[in-house]
């Protein structure tokens, strides 16, 4: 099955691809697309099991990576290619880079978990007891707030959350909590920026450190005062950071380094 995707901007310009996180859709990148489509050909795919691709299809990070890479090969031939991923989308991006180490020129990896959680499948099975809460509006508002989803996007977030079936939820959570950096990642030639929020959990900071220290092309930074969802929490600052990175004007002392 082909991924559905949104496409904005002049097709002759460099390509910029945005990969959304789990439980949200491509709409999480709306403010980035508006900003960057002036100078880039922007594509926002919908991962399997999410948004318009929510047809009960099996989800895996590996399959998602293959499909987005194929889309990039079709749309980005002869272009400079930039890819930005958040959370589950950042894990997909790491897998994409590992599969095709010469395909992407610049990658921004936001809040990627790469430290597998012990007994992930058992933990997810216990979480399934609380799956009905996904359709509880009060619970969804709490979740939305934790991810910096504003009121104007809440109804869309809630509607899409209600559409996710138990099988997809189980697959997404298991894949997310079991993910580790693939061996092929060491061969990536892209320039890599890894970010993690200052207020994120320790396992996320440890993951950012592991990514940043395992590749010589990688810069890792901690974003002050923010948790899981920098691009939604402060779109203007996020866009400015990405723009500086793209222009190779990124000043490493602007943010605290991942150590």
The 8 nearest C-alpha neighbors of each residue, nearest first, counted from 0:
[[1, 2, 66, 52, 47, 3, 56, 54],
 [2, 0, 3, 66, 70, 52, 4, 47],
 [3, 1, 4, 45, 44, 0, 52, 46],
 [2, 4, 45, 44, 1, 51, 52, 5],
 [5, 3, 44, 43, 45, 2, 6, 42],
 [4, 6, 43, 42, 44, 7, 3, 25],
 [5, 7, 42, 41, 4, 43, 8, 40],
 [8, 6, 41, 40, 36, 42, 5, 9],
 [9, 7, 40, 36, 41, 10, 39, 37],
 [8, 10, 40, 11, 12, 39, 7, 36],
 [9, 11, 40, 12, 8, 13, 14, 39],
 [12, 10, 9, 13, 40, 78, 39, 14],
 [11, 13, 39, 40, 10, 9, 14, 38],
 [14, 12, 79, 39, 78, 40, 80, 15],
 [13, 15, 40, 80, 39, 41, 75, 81],
 [14, 16, 81, 41, 82, 80, 40, 39],
 [15, 17, 82, 42, 41, 43, 83, 81],
 [16, 18, 83, 43, 84, 82, 19, 42],
 [19, 17, 84, 88, 83, 43, 44, 85],
 [20, 18, 88, 25, 85, 24, 84, 17],
 [21, 19, 87, 88, 86, 85, 23, 22],
 [20, 22, 87, 23, 19, 86, 171, 88],
 [21, 23, 160, 20, 24, 49, 159, 156],
 [24, 22, 21, 20, 156, 19, 27, 25],
 [25, 23, 26, 50, 19, 27, 45, 49],
 [24, 26, 27, 19, 43, 45, 28, 44],
 [27, 25, 29, 28, 24, 23, 19, 152],
 [26, 28, 25, 29, 24, 19, 23, 231],
 [27, 29, 31, 26, 30, 25, 32, 17],
 [30, 28, 32, 26, 31, 27, 33, 25],
 [31, 29, 33, 32, 28, 34, 234, 27],
 [30, 32, 34, 28, 29, 33, 35, 238],
 [31, 33, 29, 35, 34, 30, 36, 28],
 [34, 32, 30, 31, 36, 35, 29, 37],
 [33, 35, 31, 32, 36, 30, 37, 238],
 [34, 36, 32, 37, 38, 39, 33, 31],
 [37, 35, 39, 8, 38, 32, 33, 41],
 [38, 36, 35, 39, 34, 8, 33, 9],
 [37, 39, 36, 35, 12, 40, 13, 8],
 [40, 38, 36, 12, 13, 41, 14, 35],
 [39, 41, 8, 14, 10, 9, 12, 13],
 [42, 40, 15, 7, 39, 6, 16, 36],
 [43, 41, 6, 16, 5, 15, 44, 17],
 [42, 44, 5, 17, 4, 25, 16, 18],
 [45, 43, 4, 3, 46, 5, 42, 2],
 [46, 44, 3, 4, 25, 50, 49, 2],
 [45, 47, 49, 48, 44, 63, 52, 2],
 [48, 46, 52, 49, 58, 53, 45, 56],
 [47, 49, 53, 52, 167, 56, 46, 55],
 [48, 50, 53, 52, 47, 46, 45, 51],
 [51, 49, 52, 53, 24, 159, 45, 48],
 [50, 52, 53, 49, 3, 45, 54, 48],
 [53, 51, 47, 49, 50, 48, 54, 45],
 [54, 52, 48, 49, 51, 50, 55, 47],
 [55, 53, 56, 52, 48, 51, 47, 49],
 [54, 56, 53, 48, 57, 167, 164, 166],
 [57, 55, 54, 48, 58, 47, 53, 167],
 [56, 58, 55, 167, 59, 48, 47, 170],
 [59, 57, 47, 170, 48, 56, 171, 167],
 [58, 60, 62, 61, 63, 174, 57, 170],
 [59, 61, 63, 91, 62, 64, 174, 58],
 [60, 62, 64, 59, 63, 65, 94, 91],
 [63, 61, 65, 59, 64, 60, 66, 58],
 [64, 62, 60, 66, 61, 65, 59, 67],
 [65, 63, 95, 61, 91, 67, 62, 66],
 [66, 64, 62, 68, 63, 67, 69, 61],
 [65, 67, 69, 63, 68, 64, 62, 70],
 [66, 68, 70, 64, 69, 65, 71, 63],
 [69, 67, 71, 65, 70, 66, 64, 72],
 [70, 68, 72, 66, 67, 71, 65, 73],
 [69, 71, 67, 73, 68, 72, 74, 66],
 [72, 70, 68, 74, 75, 73, 69, 67],
 [71, 73, 69, 75, 70, 74, 76, 68],
 [74, 72, 70, 71, 75, 69, 76, 68],
 [75, 73, 71, 72, 76, 70, 14, 10],
 [76, 74, 78, 71, 72, 73, 14, 77],
 [75, 77, 78, 72, 74, 73, 71, 79],
 [76, 78, 75, 79, 13, 80, 74, 72],
 [79, 77, 75, 13, 76, 80, 14, 12],
 [78, 80, 13, 104, 14, 81, 77, 75],
 [81, 79, 14, 103, 104, 78, 15, 13],
 [82, 80, 15, 105, 106, 104, 14, 16],
 [83, 81, 16, 106, 15, 17, 105, 107],
 [84, 82, 107, 17, 106, 18, 16, 108],
 [85, 83, 89, 18, 88, 108, 17, 109],
 [84, 86, 89, 109, 88, 20, 19, 110],
 [85, 87, 111, 89, 110, 20, 88, 109],
 [88, 86, 20, 90, 21, 89, 85, 175],
 [89, 87, 84, 85, 20, 18, 91, 19],
 [90, 88, 84, 85, 92, 86, 108, 111],
 [89, 91, 87, 93, 92, 88, 111, 94],
 [90, 92, 88, 94, 64, 89, 60, 93],
 [93, 91, 89, 95, 90, 94, 84, 88],
 [92, 94, 90, 96, 95, 91, 97, 89],
 [93, 95, 97, 91, 92, 96, 64, 98],
 [96, 94, 64, 92, 98, 93, 97, 91],
 [97, 95, 100, 93, 99, 94, 98, 187],
 [96, 98, 184, 183, 94, 95, 100, 99],
 [99, 97, 95, 96, 100, 94, 183, 184],
 [98, 100, 96, 102, 101, 97, 95, 68],
 [101, 99, 187, 96, 97, 102, 186, 188],
 [102, 100, 99, 188, 103, 187, 189, 104],
 [101, 103, 99, 100, 104, 96, 80, 72],
 [104, 102, 80, 189, 105, 101, 81, 96],
 [103, 105, 189, 80, 81, 79, 190, 102],
 [106, 104, 81, 190, 189, 103, 191, 82],
 [107, 105, 82, 191, 83, 81, 108, 192],
 [106, 108, 83, 192, 193, 191, 109, 84],
 [107, 109, 193, 89, 84, 192, 83, 106],
 [110, 108, 85, 194, 111, 89, 193, 84],
 [111, 109, 86, 195, 85, 194, 112, 203],
 [112, 110, 86, 89, 90, 109, 113, 108],
 [111, 113, 206, 203, 114, 110, 90, 86],
 [114, 112, 179, 206, 178, 180, 115, 111],
 [115, 113, 206, 112, 179, 116, 178, 202],
 [116, 114, 177, 178, 176, 179, 113, 117],
 [115, 117, 119, 176, 177, 114, 118, 178],
 [118, 116, 119, 115, 177, 122, 176, 120],
 [117, 119, 121, 120, 122, 116, 123, 177],
 [120, 118, 122, 116, 117, 121, 176, 123],
 [121, 119, 123, 122, 118, 173, 124, 177],
 [122, 120, 124, 118, 123, 119, 125, 126],
 [121, 123, 119, 125, 120, 124, 118, 126],
 [124, 122, 126, 120, 125, 121, 119, 127],
 [125, 123, 121, 127, 126, 122, 120, 128],
 [124, 126, 122, 123, 127, 128, 121, 129],
 [127, 125, 123, 128, 124, 129, 122, 130],
 [126, 128, 130, 124, 129, 125, 123, 169],
 [129, 127, 126, 130, 125, 124, 131, 132],
 [128, 130, 127, 131, 126, 132, 133, 125],
 [129, 131, 127, 132, 128, 133, 126, 165],
 [132, 130, 133, 129, 134, 135, 128, 127],
 [133, 131, 135, 134, 130, 129, 138, 139],
 [132, 134, 131, 135, 130, 160, 139, 161],
 [135, 133, 161, 132, 131, 136, 160, 139],
 [134, 136, 132, 138, 133, 137, 139, 131],
 [135, 137, 139, 138, 134, 140, 157, 133],
 [138, 136, 140, 139, 135, 141, 142, 132],
 [137, 139, 141, 135, 140, 136, 142, 132],
 [140, 138, 136, 142, 141, 137, 143, 135],
 [141, 139, 143, 137, 138, 142, 144, 136],
 [140, 142, 138, 144, 139, 143, 145, 137],
 [143, 141, 139, 145, 140, 144, 138, 146],
 [144, 142, 148, 140, 146, 145, 141, 139],
 [143, 145, 147, 141, 146, 142, 148, 140],
 [144, 146, 142, 143, 147, 141, 227, 148],
 [147, 145, 143, 144, 228, 148, 227, 142],
 [148, 146, 144, 232, 231, 145, 149, 143],
 [149, 147, 143, 146, 144, 152, 153, 231],
 [148, 150, 151, 152, 147, 153, 144, 143],
 [151, 149, 153, 152, 148, 154, 143, 140],
 [150, 152, 149, 153, 154, 148, 155, 156],
 [153, 151, 150, 155, 149, 154, 156, 148],
 [152, 154, 150, 156, 155, 151, 157, 149],
 [155, 153, 157, 156, 152, 158, 151, 150],
 [154, 156, 158, 153, 157, 152, 159, 151],
 [155, 157, 153, 159, 154, 158, 160, 152],
 [156, 158, 160, 154, 155, 159, 153, 161],
 [159, 157, 155, 161, 160, 156, 154, 162],
 [158, 160, 162, 156, 161, 157, 155, 50],
 [161, 159, 157, 162, 158, 163, 156, 22],
 [160, 162, 134, 158, 159, 163, 157, 133],
 [163, 161, 159, 160, 164, 158, 53, 49],
 [164, 162, 160, 161, 167, 168, 159, 165],
 [163, 165, 167, 166, 162, 168, 55, 161],
 [164, 166, 168, 167, 169, 163, 130, 127],
 [167, 165, 169, 168, 164, 170, 55, 57],
 [166, 168, 170, 169, 164, 165, 48, 171],
 [167, 169, 165, 171, 166, 170, 172, 164],
 [168, 170, 166, 172, 167, 171, 173, 165],
 [169, 171, 167, 173, 168, 172, 58, 174],
 [172, 170, 168, 174, 173, 169, 175, 167],
 [171, 173, 175, 169, 174, 170, 176, 168],
 [174, 172, 170, 176, 175, 171, 120, 169],
 [175, 173, 171, 177, 172, 176, 170, 178],
 [174, 176, 172, 173, 177, 178, 171, 87],
 [175, 177, 173, 116, 115, 174, 178, 119],
 [178, 176, 115, 174, 175, 173, 116, 119],
 [179, 177, 113, 115, 175, 176, 174, 114],
 [178, 180, 113, 114, 115, 181, 177, 112],
 [179, 181, 113, 182, 184, 178, 93, 94],
 [182, 180, 183, 184, 179, 97, 94, 93],
 [183, 181, 184, 185, 180, 97, 186, 179],
 [182, 184, 97, 185, 181, 186, 98, 187],
 [183, 185, 97, 186, 182, 187, 181, 96],
 [184, 186, 183, 187, 214, 182, 213, 97],
 [187, 185, 184, 183, 100, 188, 97, 182],
 [188, 186, 100, 184, 185, 189, 96, 101],
 [187, 189, 101, 100, 186, 190, 104, 216],
 [190, 188, 104, 105, 187, 103, 191, 106],
 [189, 191, 105, 216, 104, 106, 217, 188],
 [192, 190, 217, 106, 216, 107, 189, 105],
 [191, 193, 107, 218, 217, 219, 108, 106],
 [194, 192, 219, 108, 109, 107, 218, 220],
 [195, 193, 109, 220, 219, 221, 110, 108],
 [194, 196, 110, 221, 222, 109, 204, 207],
 [197, 195, 226, 222, 225, 199, 198, 221],
 [196, 198, 223, 222, 221, 199, 225, 224],
 [199, 197, 226, 196, 225, 224, 200, 227],
 [200, 198, 226, 196, 197, 227, 203, 201],
 [199, 201, 203, 202, 198, 204, 226, 197],
 [200, 202, 204, 203, 205, 199, 206, 198],
 [201, 203, 205, 200, 204, 206, 114, 112],
 [204, 202, 206, 201, 205, 200, 112, 207],
 [205, 203, 201, 207, 206, 202, 195, 208],
 [204, 206, 202, 208, 203, 207, 201, 209],
 [205, 207, 203, 209, 113, 204, 208, 112],
 [208, 206, 204, 210, 209, 205, 211, 203],
 [209, 207, 205, 211, 206, 210, 257, 212],
 [208, 210, 206, 212, 207, 211, 213, 205],
 [211, 209, 207, 213, 208, 212, 206, 214],
 [212, 210, 208, 219, 217, 209, 213, 218],
 [211, 213, 209, 210, 214, 208, 215, 217],
 [212, 214, 210, 211, 209, 215, 185, 217],
 [215, 213, 216, 217, 212, 185, 211, 210],
 [214, 216, 217, 213, 212, 211, 218, 185],
 [217, 215, 190, 214, 191, 218, 189, 188],
 [216, 218, 191, 211, 215, 214, 192, 190],
 [219, 217, 192, 211, 193, 191, 220, 216],
 [220, 218, 193, 257, 211, 194, 256, 192],
 [219, 221, 256, 257, 194, 255, 254, 193],
 [220, 222, 195, 255, 196, 197, 194, 257],
 [221, 223, 196, 197, 195, 225, 254, 220],
 [224, 222, 197, 225, 221, 196, 254, 198],
 [225, 223, 197, 198, 222, 226, 196, 221],
 [224, 226, 196, 198, 223, 197, 222, 229],
 [225, 227, 198, 196, 199, 228, 197, 229],
 [228, 226, 199, 146, 196, 229, 110, 225],
 [227, 229, 231, 146, 230, 232, 226, 147],
 [228, 230, 232, 231, 233, 225, 227, 237],
 [231, 229, 234, 237, 228, 232, 233, 28],
 [232, 230, 229, 228, 234, 233, 147, 148],
 [233, 231, 229, 147, 230, 228, 234, 225],
 [232, 234, 236, 231, 235, 230, 229, 237],
 [235, 233, 230, 237, 236, 231, 238, 232],
 [236, 234, 238, 237, 233, 239, 230, 30],
 [235, 237, 239, 238, 234, 233, 240, 230],
 [236, 238, 234, 240, 230, 239, 235, 233],
 [239, 237, 241, 235, 240, 236, 234, 242],
 [238, 240, 236, 242, 237, 241, 235, 243],
 [239, 241, 237, 243, 238, 242, 236, 244],
 [242, 240, 244, 238, 243, 239, 245, 237],
 [241, 243, 239, 245, 244, 240, 238, 246],
 [244, 242, 248, 249, 246, 240, 241, 245],
 [243, 245, 249, 247, 241, 242, 246, 248],
 [244, 246, 242, 247, 243, 241, 105, 248],
 [247, 245, 243, 248, 244, 242, 249, 241],
 [248, 246, 244, 245, 249, 243, 242, 250],
 [247, 249, 243, 246, 244, 250, 245, 242],
 [248, 250, 244, 243, 247, 251, 240, 246],
 [251, 249, 252, 253, 248, 243, 254, 244],
 [250, 252, 253, 249, 254, 256, 220, 255],
 [251, 253, 254, 250, 255, 256, 249, 220],
 [254, 252, 251, 250, 255, 249, 256, 220],
 [255, 253, 252, 220, 221, 256, 251, 222],
 [254, 256, 221, 220, 252, 257, 253, 222],
 [257, 255, 220, 219, 258, 221, 254, 251],
 [256, 258, 220, 219, 208, 221, 255, 207],
 [257, 256, 208, 219, 212, 211, 220, 255]]
